[in-house]
Amino acid sequence: MMVEAEQELAGVLQKAVPNDSEMKILFSHSQPFFLAHGGAQTLLEALMRELAGLGVDVEPERWWDENQTGDIIHYMNRPRL
């Protein structure tokens, strides 16, 4: 099931991201992964891997590093009820 979702994600990303893209995306999540492994971490890592495979520069957000730069911050979090 997870492999199918990753393959579908890869197909969507190939259509959406041009090969000559020179953007840097920082991925952020409200809860550190070392505190709660699971679906959000798996999804975020798969998304970063696929984008990197398409030539997009991706990094996890380093909240402590004031010198980190990026063009887009993609914030992933579970919606509150």
Helices and strands as residue ranges (DSSP letters): H 2-16, E 24-29, H 39-53, E 57-60, E 72-76
